[in-house]
Amino acid sequence: MKVKVQILGYIPGVNWREKILDVSAENLRELLKQALNDLMETIIDNKTEQPLPFYKILLNNRDVSFLNGLDTKLNDGASITIYSTVGGG
């Protein structure tokens, strides 16, 4: 299945803004582990295995924390947006 991943703003260690991925992941957690492991290490808490509080993940413009978190199912053509809620001043 193909999914679009978009990064908004600055996330340390990420030097790309948009990717179209062809993956076999059933949910966000699998997608991060399969195709975006470097990003996962930056935005996911190792202990809780949930996004750090200052990062938001949207699936088709809906905050996944209001869905099933990283266990939210993916569909072909899904659009994932990841951004930091913290900005510089």
N, CA, C and O atoms as a GROMACS GRO file, in nm:
protein
  356
    1MET      N    1   0.084  -0.117   0.000
    1MET     CA    2   0.000   0.000   0.000
    1MET      C    3   0.088   0.123   0.000
    1MET      O    4   0.200   0.121   0.053
    2LYS      N    5   0.039   0.229  -0.058
    2LYS     CA    6   0.115   0.353  -0.063
    2LYS      C    7   0.059   0.451   0.040
    2LYS      O    8  -0.063   0.468   0.052
    3VAL      N    9   0.149   0.515   0.113
    3VAL     CA   10   0.111   0.619   0.208
    3VAL      C   11   0.203   0.739   0.188
    3VAL      O   12   0.319   0.724   0.150
    4LYS      N   13   0.149   0.855   0.215
    4LYS     CA   14   0.227   0.979   0.205
    4LYS      C   15   0.260   1.025   0.346
    4LYS      O   16   0.171   1.036   0.431
    5VAL      N   17   0.387   1.053   0.370
    5VAL     CA   18   0.432   1.103   0.500
    5VAL      C   19   0.490   1.243   0.479
    5VAL      O   20   0.577   1.263   0.394
    6GLN      N   21   0.441   1.336   0.557
    6GLN     CA   22   0.483   1.476   0.544
    6GLN      C   23   0.533   1.525   0.680
    6GLN      O   24   0.471   1.500   0.783
    7ILE      N   25   0.645   1.595   0.678
    7ILE     CA   26   0.702   1.655   0.799
    7ILE      C   27   0.682   1.806   0.791
    7ILE      O   28   0.718   1.868   0.691
    8LEU      N   29   0.626   1.864   0.896
    8LEU     CA   30   0.609   2.009   0.902
    8LEU      C   31   0.702   2.062   1.010
    8LEU      O   32   0.708   2.006   1.120
    9GLY      N   33   0.772   2.170   0.981
    9GLY     CA   34   0.861   2.230   1.080
    9GLY      C   35   0.988   2.150   1.096
    9GLY      O   36   1.025   2.070   1.011
   10TYR      N   37   1.055   2.174   1.208
   10TYR     CA   38   1.186   2.115   1.234
   10TYR      C   39   1.174   1.995   1.327
   10TYR      O   40   1.115   2.005   1.434
   11ILE      N   41   1.230   1.883   1.285
   11ILE     CA   42   1.246   1.765   1.370
   11ILE      C   43   1.392   1.725   1.359
   11ILE      O   44   1.441   1.699   1.249
   12PRO      N   45   1.465   1.721   1.473
   12PRO     CA   46   1.608   1.691   1.469
   12PRO      C   47   1.640   1.561   1.394
   12PRO      O   48   1.575   1.459   1.414
   13GLY      N   49   1.739   1.569   1.307
   13GLY     CA   50   1.785   1.452   1.233
   13GLY      C   51   1.705   1.419   1.109
   13GLY      O   52   1.739   1.324   1.038
   14VAL      N   53   1.601   1.495   1.081
   14VAL     CA   54   1.519   1.469   0.962
   14VAL      C   55   1.553   1.573   0.856
   14VAL      O   56   1.538   1.693   0.878
   15ASN      N   57   1.599   1.526   0.740
   15ASN     CA   58   1.639   1.618   0.634
   15ASN      C   59   1.551   1.605   0.511
   15ASN      O   60   1.594   1.640   0.400
   16TRP      N   61   1.431   1.556   0.528
   16TRP     CA   62   1.335   1.546   0.419
   16TRP      C   63   1.201   1.604   0.466
   16TRP      O   64   1.178   1.616   0.586
   17ARG      N   65   1.115   1.637   0.374
   17ARG     CA   66   0.986   1.699   0.408
   17ARG      C   67   0.867   1.614   0.366
   17ARG      O   68   0.759   1.624   0.425
   18GLU      N   69   0.885   1.530   0.264
   18GLU     CA   70   0.774   1.448   0.218
   18GLU      C   71   0.825   1.322   0.152
   18GLU      O   72   0.923   1.324   0.078
   19LYS      N   73   0.757   1.210   0.180
   19LYS     CA   74   0.791   1.082   0.119
   19LYS      C   75   0.662   1.010   0.082
   19LYS      O   76   0.562   1.019   0.153
   20ILE      N   77   0.667   0.941  -0.029
   20ILE     CA   78   0.560   0.848  -0.065
   20ILE      C   79   0.620   0.709  -0.044
   20ILE      O   80   0.719   0.673  -0.108
   21LEU      N   81   0.561   0.633   0.046
   21LEU     CA   82   0.616   0.502   0.082
   21LEU      C   83   0.525   0.390   0.034
   21LEU      O   84   0.403   0.402   0.040
   22ASP      N   85   0.585   0.283  -0.012
   22ASP     CA   86   0.511   0.162  -0.047
   22ASP      C   87   0.546   0.059   0.059
   22ASP      O   88   0.654   0.001   0.057
   23VAL      N   89   0.453   0.036   0.152
   23VAL     CA   90   0.480  -0.049   0.268
   23VAL      C   91   0.369  -0.152   0.287
   23VAL      O   92   0.262  -0.142   0.228
   24SER      N   93   0.398  -0.252   0.369
   24SER     CA   94   0.298  -0.354   0.402
   24SER      C   95   0.249  -0.339   0.546
   24SER      O   96   0.196  -0.434   0.603
   25ALA      N   97   0.267  -0.222   0.603
   25ALA     CA   98   0.230  -0.199   0.743
   25ALA      C   99   0.078  -0.194   0.760
   25ALA      O  100   0.007  -0.140   0.676
   26GLU      N  101   0.031  -0.251   0.870
   26GLU     CA  102  -0.112  -0.247   0.901
   26GLU      C  103  -0.148  -0.125   0.983
   26GLU      O  104  -0.262  -0.078   0.979
   27ASN      N  105  -0.051  -0.072   1.060
   27ASN     CA  106  -0.080   0.042   1.147
   27ASN      C  107   0.040   0.137   1.151
   27ASN      O  108   0.145   0.108   1.093
   28LEU      N  109   0.023   0.248   1.221
   28LEU     CA  110   0.130   0.348   1.228
   28LEU      C  111   0.257   0.295   1.292
   28LEU      O  112   0.367   0.325   1.245
   29ARG      N  113   0.243   0.216   1.397
   29ARG     CA  114   0.361   0.161   1.466
   29ARG      C  115   0.446   0.079   1.368
   29ARG      O  116   0.568   0.094   1.364
   30GLU      N  117   0.381  -0.008   1.290
   30GLU     CA  118   0.453  -0.090   1.194
   30GLU      C  119   0.518  -0.004   1.085
   30GLU      O  120   0.630  -0.031   1.042
   31LEU      N  121   0.447   0.100   1.041
   31LEU     CA  122   0.503   0.191   0.941
   31LEU      C  123   0.630   0.256   0.993
   31LEU      O  124   0.731   0.260   0.923
   32LEU      N  125   0.626   0.307   1.115
   32LEU     CA  126   0.744   0.371   1.172
   32LEU      C  127   0.860   0.273   1.184
   32LEU      O  128   0.974   0.309   1.155
   33LYS      N  129   0.832   0.151   1.227
   33LYS     CA  130   0.939   0.052   1.244
   33LYS      C  131   0.996   0.007   1.109
   33LYS      O  132   1.117  -0.011   1.096
   34GLN      N  133   0.909  -0.011   1.009
   34GLN     CA  134   0.954  -0.061   0.879
   34GLN      C  135   1.027   0.043   0.796
   34GLN      O  136   1.133   0.015   0.740
   35ALA      N  137   0.971   0.162   0.788
   35ALA     CA  138   1.019   0.257   0.689
   35ALA      C  139   1.075   0.386   0.746
   35ALA      O  140   1.145   0.459   0.676
   36LEU      N  141   1.046   0.416   0.872
   36LEU     CA  142   1.087   0.544   0.929
   36LEU      C  143   1.153   0.526   1.064
   36LEU      O  144   1.127   0.602   1.158
   37ASN      N  145   1.238   0.426   1.076
   37ASN     CA  146   1.298   0.393   1.204
   37ASN      C  147   1.379   0.508   1.262
   37ASN      O  148   1.376   0.529   1.384
   38ASP      N  149   1.450   0.584   1.179
   38ASP     CA  150   1.527   0.699   1.228
   38ASP      C  151   1.434   0.805   1.287
   38ASP      O  152   1.467   0.866   1.389
   39LEU      N  153   1.322   0.827   1.226
   39LEU     CA  154   1.224   0.922   1.277
   39LEU      C  155   1.161   0.871   1.406
   39LEU      O  156   1.138   0.948   1.499
   40MET      N  157   1.135   0.742   1.411
   40MET     CA  158   1.075   0.682   1.530
   40MET      C  159   1.163   0.704   1.653
   40MET      O  160   1.112   0.732   1.762
   41GLU      N  161   1.294   0.691   1.636
   41GLU     CA  162   1.386   0.710   1.747
   41GLU      C  163   1.382   0.853   1.801
   41GLU      O  164   1.412   0.876   1.918
   42THR      N  165   1.343   0.948   1.717
   42THR     CA  166   1.338   1.089   1.758
   42THR      C  167   1.206   1.126   1.823
   42THR      O  168   1.206   1.202   1.921
   43ILE      N  169   1.095   1.076   1.772
   43ILE     CA  170   0.964   1.125   1.817
   43ILE      C  171   0.889   1.033   1.912
   43ILE      O  172   0.786   1.072   1.967
   44ILE      N  173   0.938   0.910   1.932
   44ILE     CA  174   0.866   0.812   2.016
   44ILE      C  175   0.942   0.790   2.146
   44ILE      O  176   1.064   0.772   2.145
   45ASP      N  177   0.870   0.791   2.258
   45ASP     CA  178   0.927   0.764   2.390
   45ASP      C  179   0.958   0.613   2.399
   45ASP      O  180   0.869   0.531   2.376
   46ASN      N  181   1.081   0.578   2.433
   46ASN     CA  182   1.121   0.437   2.441
   46ASN      C  183   1.045   0.359   2.546
   46ASN      O  184   1.018   0.240   2.527
   47LYS      N  185   1.011   0.422   2.657
   47LYS     CA  186   0.943   0.352   2.766
   47LYS      C  187   0.795   0.329   2.738
   47LYS      O  188   0.744   0.218   2.757
   48THR      N  189   0.726   0.432   2.693
   48THR     CA  190   0.582   0.421   2.672
   48THR      C  191   0.546   0.376   2.531
   48THR      O  192   0.433   0.333   2.506
   49GLU      N  193   0.641   0.386   2.439
   49GLU     CA  194   0.619   0.356   2.298
   49GLU      C  195   0.506   0.440   2.238
   49GLU      O  196   0.434   0.396   2.149
   50GLN      N  197   0.493   0.562   2.290
   50GLN     CA  198   0.396   0.660   2.239
   50GLN      C  199   0.472   0.784   2.195
   50GLN      O  200   0.586   0.806   2.238
   51PRO      N  201   0.410   0.866   2.110
   51PRO     CA  202   0.479   0.989   2.068
   51PRO      C  203   0.512   1.077   2.189
   51PRO      O  204   0.433   1.088   2.282
   52LEU      N  205   0.629   1.138   2.185
   52LEU     CA  206   0.665   1.234   2.289
   52LEU      C  207   0.562   1.347   2.289
   52LEU      O  208   0.505   1.377   2.184
   53PRO      N  209   0.537   1.410   2.404
   53PRO     CA  210   0.427   1.506   2.414
   53PRO      C  211   0.438   1.629   2.324
   53PRO      O  212   0.339   1.696   2.299
   54PHE      N  213   0.557   1.658   2.275
   54PHE     CA  214   0.572   1.776   2.190
   54PHE      C  215   0.574   1.742   2.041
   54PHE      O  216   0.614   1.825   1.959
   55TYR      N  217   0.530   1.623   2.005
   55TYR     CA  218   0.513   1.584   1.864
   55TYR      C  219   0.370   1.540   1.842
   55TYR      O  220   0.311   1.472   1.926
   56LYS      N  221   0.315   1.579   1.728
   56LYS     CA  222   0.180   1.539   1.690
   56LYS      C  223   0.188   1.458   1.562
   56LYS      O  224   0.267   1.488   1.473
   57ILE      N  225   0.105   1.354   1.555
   57ILE     CA  226   0.094   1.273   1.435
   57ILE      C  227  -0.052   1.277   1.391
   57ILE      O  228  -0.143   1.245   1.468
   58LEU      N  229  -0.071   1.317   1.267
   58LEU     CA  230  -0.206   1.322   1.210
   58LEU      C  231  -0.218   1.216   1.102
   58LEU      O  232  -0.127   1.197   1.022
   59LEU      N  233  -0.330   1.148   1.100
   59LEU     CA  234  -0.362   1.052   0.995
   59LEU      C  235  -0.485   1.105   0.923
   59LEU      O  236  -0.593   1.116   0.982
   60ASN      N  237  -0.469   1.139   0.797
   60ASN     CA  238  -0.577   1.199   0.720
   60ASN      C  239  -0.637   1.320   0.794
   60ASN      O  240  -0.758   1.336   0.803
   61ASN      N  241  -0.547   1.403   0.847
   61ASN     CA  242  -0.581   1.527   0.918
   61ASN      C  243  -0.653   1.507   1.052
   61ASN      O  244  -0.716   1.600   1.103
   62ARG      N  245  -0.644   1.387   1.108
   62ARG     CA  246  -0.702   1.360   1.241
   62ARG      C  247  -0.591   1.319   1.336
   62ARG      O  248  -0.508   1.234   1.303
   63ASP      N  249  -0.589   1.380   1.453
   63ASP     CA  250  -0.488   1.352   1.554
   63ASP      C  251  -0.503   1.206   1.600
   63ASP      O  252  -0.609   1.166   1.647
   64VAL      N  253  -0.395   1.127   1.584
   64VAL     CA  254  -0.404   0.984   1.618
   64VAL      C  255  -0.422   0.960   1.767
   64VAL      O  256  -0.464   0.851   1.807
   65SER      N  257  -0.392   1.060   1.849
   65SER     CA  258  -0.414   1.041   1.993
   65SER      C  259  -0.563   1.033   2.025
   65SER      O  260  -0.601   0.984   2.131
   66PHE      N  261  -0.649   1.079   1.934
   66PHE     CA  262  -0.793   1.067   1.950
   66PHE      C  263  -0.849   0.944   1.878
   66PHE      O  264  -0.968   0.916   1.884
   67LEU      N  265  -0.761   0.871   1.810
   67LEU     CA  266  -0.800   0.748   1.743
   67LEU      C  267  -0.745   0.632   1.826
   67LEU      O  268  -0.780   0.620   1.944
   68ASN      N  269  -0.662   0.548   1.769
   68ASN     CA  270  -0.600   0.438   1.843
   68ASN      C  271  -0.450   0.455   1.858
   68ASN      O  272  -0.377   0.356   1.866
   69GLY      N  273  -0.404   0.580   1.863
   69GLY     CA  274  -0.261   0.605   1.879
   69GLY      C  275  -0.182   0.543   1.766
   69GLY      O  276  -0.223   0.546   1.650
   70LEU      N  277  -0.068   0.486   1.800
   70LEU     CA  278   0.018   0.424   1.699
   70LEU      C  279  -0.040   0.294   1.646
   70LEU      O  280   0.010   0.240   1.547
   71ASP      N  281  -0.144   0.243   1.710
   71ASP     CA  282  -0.209   0.121   1.663
   71ASP      C  283  -0.322   0.152   1.565
   71ASP      O  284  -0.395   0.061   1.524
   72THR      N  285  -0.338   0.278   1.527
   72THR     CA  286  -0.438   0.318   1.429
   72THR      C  287  -0.409   0.251   1.295
   72THR      O  288  -0.296   0.258   1.245
   73LYS      N  289  -0.509   0.187   1.238
   73LYS     CA  290  -0.495   0.116   1.111
   73LYS      C  291  -0.469   0.212   0.996
   73LYS      O  292  -0.518   0.325   0.996
   74LEU      N  293  -0.392   0.165   0.900
   74LEU     CA  294  -0.362   0.242   0.779
   74LEU      C  295  -0.440   0.186   0.661
   74LEU      O  296  -0.466   0.066   0.654
   75ASN      N  297  -0.477   0.274   0.570
   75ASN     CA  298  -0.541   0.235   0.445
   75ASN      C  299  -0.456   0.284   0.330
   75ASN      O  300  -0.377   0.378   0.345
   76ASP      N  301  -0.471   0.222   0.215
   76ASP     CA  302  -0.399   0.265   0.096
   76ASP      C  303  -0.432   0.412   0.067
   76ASP      O  304  -0.549   0.451   0.070
   77GLY      N  305  -0.330   0.490   0.039
   77GLY     CA  306  -0.349   0.631   0.010
   77GLY      C  307  -0.355   0.720   0.132
   77GLY      O  308  -0.385   0.839   0.121
   78ALA      N  309  -0.326   0.664   0.250
   78ALA     CA  310  -0.331   0.743   0.374
   78ALA      C  311  -0.230   0.857   0.370
   78ALA      O  312  -0.124   0.846   0.308
   79SER      N  313  -0.265   0.965   0.436
   79SER     CA  314  -0.177   1.081   0.447
   79SER      C  315  -0.140   1.100   0.593
   79SER      O  316  -0.228   1.115   0.678
   80ILE      N  317  -0.011   1.098   0.622
   80ILE     CA  318   0.039   1.111   0.759
   80ILE      C  319   0.118   1.240   0.767
   80ILE      O  320   0.207   1.264   0.686
   81THR      N  321   0.086   1.322   0.867
   81THR     CA  322   0.157   1.446   0.889
   81THR      C  323   0.216   1.442   1.029
   81THR      O  324   0.146   1.410   1.125
   82ILE      N  325   0.343   1.474   1.042
   82ILE     CA  326   0.412   1.474   1.171
   82ILE      C  327   0.472   1.612   1.191
   82ILE      O  328   0.538   1.666   1.101
   83TYR      N  329   0.450   1.670   1.309
   83TYR     CA  330   0.505   1.801   1.336
   83TYR      C  331   0.533   1.820   1.486
   83TYR      O  332   0.476   1.752   1.571
   84SER      N  333   0.622   1.912   1.513
   84SER     CA  334   0.656   1.948   1.651
   84SER      C  335   0.566   2.061   1.696
   84SER      O  336   0.544   2.158   1.623
   85THR      N  337   0.514   2.048   1.817
   85THR     CA  338   0.427   2.155   1.871
   85THR      C  339   0.509   2.262   1.940
   85THR      O  340   0.453   2.361   1.987
   86VAL      N  341   0.641   2.244   1.948
   86VAL     CA  342   0.730   2.339   2.013
   86VAL      C  343   0.801   2.421   1.907
   86VAL      O  344   0.854   2.365   1.810
   87GLY      N  345   0.803   2.551   1.923
   87GLY     CA  346   0.873   2.637   1.828
   87GLY      C  347   0.974   2.726   1.900
   87GLY      O  348   0.971   2.742   2.022
   88GLY      N  349   1.062   2.782   1.822
   88GLY     CA  350   1.162   2.874   1.878
   88GLY      C  351   1.103   3.012   1.900
   88GLY      O  352   0.995   3.043   1.851
   89GLY      N  353   1.175   3.093   1.972
   89GLY     CA  354   1.120   3.225   2.001
   89GLY      C  355   1.214   3.337   1.974
   89GLY      O  356   1.179   3.453   1.994
   0.00000   0.00000   0.00000
